[in-house]
Amino acid sequence: MSDLHRKQQAKVLRVFRKIHRTTGALLFIFFFFISISGLMLGWKKHSGGYLLADTGKGISNDISGFLSVDSLHTRACYYLHTEVDTALSLKLDRIDFRPDKGAVKFVFAEGFWGVQLDATTGQLLKIERRRSDFVENLHDGSILDRLAGTGGEIKVAYTSIMGLALLIFTITGFWLWYGPKRMRAHNKN
């Protein structure tokens, strides 16, 4: 390997090291939250109901016997107000039907509350605090949109920046590992 070629490789390594170090320093706190929240999301179904409650079972999984969505929604709102707090908003985030379990989950937009009902009888199966939804909002940056009252623009920017940063970390990290090995191998020849 020529001395000029060796100097060029050393220069590339210095540039990659600087990019790696600067990106890591600037985005450290975001990577910290993403890693912790990612671990929590991976374990949410194995948290003993703390992050995400198990889905209750209704008396039947025959969807022809299920109550109407309107009727189930009315009951979910009733249970949320009588069992938790009458001041809570009844604005829905989503409705999650689980026909195989004969259950339906009403997830409310504010406070991360969920109400599980038997889809056939409308009886309350479970009221849950959906901590996993909060963790997911933290993980993907949606919480910033919620706080700012925007329609998803912050989440898109956040995930784009973090995705590109991870790509940069992968490339520079690989080169910081491989580059010196390559230089040493060329020095032996």
Stockholm file with secondary structure:
# STOCKHOLM 1.0

chainA/1-189         MSDLHRKQQAKVLRVFRKIHRTTGALLFIFFFFISISGLMLGWKKHSGGYLLADTGKGISNDISGFLSVDSLHTRACYYLHTEVDTALSLKLDRIDFRPDKGAVKFVFAEGFWGVQLDATTGQLLKIERRRSDFVENLHDGSILDRLAGTGGEIKVAYTSIMGLALLIFTITGFWLWYGPKRMRAHNKN
#=GR chainA/1-189 SS CCHHHHHHHHHHHHHHHHHHHHHHHHHHHHHHHHHHHHHHHHTGGGSTTSSSCCCCCCSCCCGGGCCCHHHHHHHHHHHHHHHTCTTSCCCEEEEEEETTTTEEEEEESSTTEEEEEETTTCCEEEEEECHHHHHHHHHHSHHHHHHHTCSSHHHHHHHHHHHHHHHHHHHHHHHHHHHHHHHHHHHHC
#=GC SS_cons         CCHHHHHHHHHHHHHHHHHHHHHHHHHHHHHHHHHHHHHHHHTGGGSTTSSSCCCCCCSCCCGGGCCCHHHHHHHHHHHHHHHTCTTSCCCEEEEEEETTTTEEEEEESSTTEEEEEETTTCCEEEEEECHHHHHHHHHHSHHHHHHHTCSSHHHHHHHHHHHHHHHHHHHHHHHHHHHHHHHHHHHHC
//
